[in-house]
Amino acid sequence: MISNTITLFRIALIAPLFWLLISNAGWPAVAVYLAAGLLDVVDGQVARRLNETSRLGAMLDLVGDRLLTFVMVLGLAVAGALDGWVAAAAAVLAGRCFVVATLNEALGNENKVGGSKLEAAKIACQFAGLALLAAPGFPLGPVQSMDVGAALTILSALLTLITVFGYLRTGLARLRS
């Protein structure tokens, strides 16, 4: 299946991404991160267009998403690009991966918790924020890219907390029933 091949390629990009991040290779790391993000969009569209949707493809997509976030945060942390509130925000982003994955595993395939309406905004802020934190500082008008990246990462963490509480509320209610 073409869509699963795209997803596997996206997952394969995670190791070079980590190496680029810990090597402080800013722009190449950003390019790989953005390519992986673009492939995440493409694999889903290809799967739907070619009627290749499957449980395996959905699982690979989720694993790829979680690994990409986790490795991006870990790589930025190892490279020393995270401190203070930004480090705490990045930890929230990485931790969310485990909370949602664990909750969905506990609920089983038929009862997974879906995304909230805030999910798209959270993902956009997270993606842009982490990419700007990996990029070498450059001016964005009167501010530096790192400052914008930090603000977007913190905003993404706040949206993450809101969505995680929604996941937990829904998931725990399903587990009780």
C-alpha positions in Angstrom: 0.0 0.0 0.0 1.4 3.3 -1.1 0.0 5.2 2.0 1.8 2.9 4.4 5.0 3.2 2.5 4.8 7.0 2.8 4.1 6.6 6.6 7.1 4.2 7.0 9.3 6.7 5.1 8.1 9.4 7.4 8.9 7.3 10.5 12.4 6.6 8.9 13.0 10.4 8.9 12.9 10.5 12.7 16.4 9.1 13.2 18.1 11.7 10.9 15.9 14.4 12.5 17.2 13.5 15.9 20.8 13.5 14.8 20.4 16.9 13.0 18.8 18.3 16.2 21.5 17.2 18.5 24.1 18.3 16.0 22.6 21.8 16.1 22.0 21.6 12.3 19.1 24.1 12.5 17.9 24.5 8.9 18.4 20.9 7.8 16.6 19.8 11.0 13.7 22.2 10.2 13.6 20.9 6.6 13.4 17.2 7.8 10.7 18.1 10.4 8.6 20.0 7.9 9.0 17.2 5.3 7.8 14.7 7.9 4.8 16.9 8.7 4.0 17.2 5.0 4.2 13.5 4.6 1.8 13.1 7.5 -0.8 15.0 5.6 0.0 13.3 2.3 -0.2 9.7 3.7 -3.7 10.3 5.0 -4.9 11.9 1.8 -3.4 9.0 -0.3 -5.0 6.4 1.9 -8.4 8.0 1.6 -8.1 8.7 -2.2 -6.8 5.2 -3.0 -9.2 3.5 -0.5 -6.2 2.1 1.4 -7.4 2.9 4.9 -6.6 0.1 7.4 -6.0 -0.5 11.1 -2.4 -1.0 10.3 -2.1 2.3 8.5 -4.0 4.1 11.3 -1.7 2.6 13.9 1.5 3.4 11.9 0.2 7.0 11.4 -0.3 7.4 15.2 3.1 5.9 16.0 4.7 8.2 13.5 2.9 11.2 14.9 3.9 10.4 18.5 7.5 9.6 17.6 7.9 12.7 15.6 6.7 14.9 18.5 8.7 13.0 21.1 12.0 13.0 19.1 11.6 16.7 18.2 11.2 17.6 21.9 14.0 15.2 23.0 16.3 16.5 20.3 15.6 20.1 21.2 16.2 19.4 24.9 19.5 17.6 24.2 20.6 20.5 22.0 19.9 22.9 24.8 17.2 24.7 22.9 14.6 24.3 25.8 14.6 26.0 29.1 12.2 27.4 31.7 8.6 27.6 30.6 9.4 26.4 27.1 10.9 23.2 28.5 7.9 22.7 30.6 5.6 23.3 27.6 7.6 20.8 25.5 7.3 18.2 28.3 3.6 18.6 28.2 3.6 18.1 24.4 5.7 14.9 24.8 3.7 13.7 27.8 0.4 14.0 25.9 1.6 11.4 23.4 1.8 8.9 26.2 -1.4 9.9 27.9 -3.5 9.6 24.8 -1.8 6.5 23.5 -2.3 4.8 26.9 -5.9 5.8 27.2 -6.7 4.6 23.7 -5.0 1.3 24.4 -7.0 0.9 27.6 -10.3 1.6 25.7 -9.5 -0.9 22.9 -10.0 -0.4 19.2 -13.7 0.0 19.2 -13.9 2.8 21.8 -11.0 5.1 21.1 -11.1 8.7 22.2 -11.3 11.1 19.2 -9.7 14.5 18.8 -11.3 17.7 20.0 -12.2 20.8 18.0 -9.0 22.5 19.4 -6.8 19.7 18.0 -6.0 21.5 14.7 -5.0 24.7 16.4 -2.9 22.8 18.9 -1.1 20.9 16.1 -0.5 24.0 14.1 1.0 25.9 17.1 3.0 22.9 18.1 4.4 22.3 14.6 5.3 26.0 14.0 6.6 26.5 17.5 8.9 23.5 17.5 10.2 24.3 14.0 11.0 27.9 15.0 12.8 26.6 18.1 15.0 24.4 15.9 15.7 27.1 13.4 18.6 29.4 13.9 17.4 32.7 15.2 16.3 35.1 12.6 14.2 38.3 12.9 10.4 38.1 12.4 9.8 41.8 12.4 10.6 43.2 15.8 11.0 39.8 17.5 13.3 36.8 17.0 12.1 33.4 15.7 13.1 31.8 18.9 10.7 34.1 20.8 7.8 33.3 18.4 8.7 29.6 18.6 8.6 29.8 22.4 5.3 31.6 22.5 3.7 29.1 20.0 5.1 26.1 22.0 3.7 27.4 25.2 0.3 28.2 23.5 0.3 24.6 22.1 1.0 23.2 25.6 -2.0 25.2 27.0 -4.2 23.9 24.2 -2.8 20.4 24.9 -3.8 20.6 28.5 -7.3 21.5 27.6 -7.6 18.7 25.0 -6.0 16.1 27.4 -8.5 16.9 30.1 -11.3 16.4 27.5 -9.7 13.1 26.5 -9.4 12.0 30.1 -13.0 13.0 30.9 -14.4 11.1 28.0 -12.0 8.1 28.3 -12.6 7.6 32.0 -16.4 7.8 31.5 -16.1 5.1 28.9 -13.9 3.0 31.1 -16.4 3.2 34.0 -19.3 2.1 31.8 
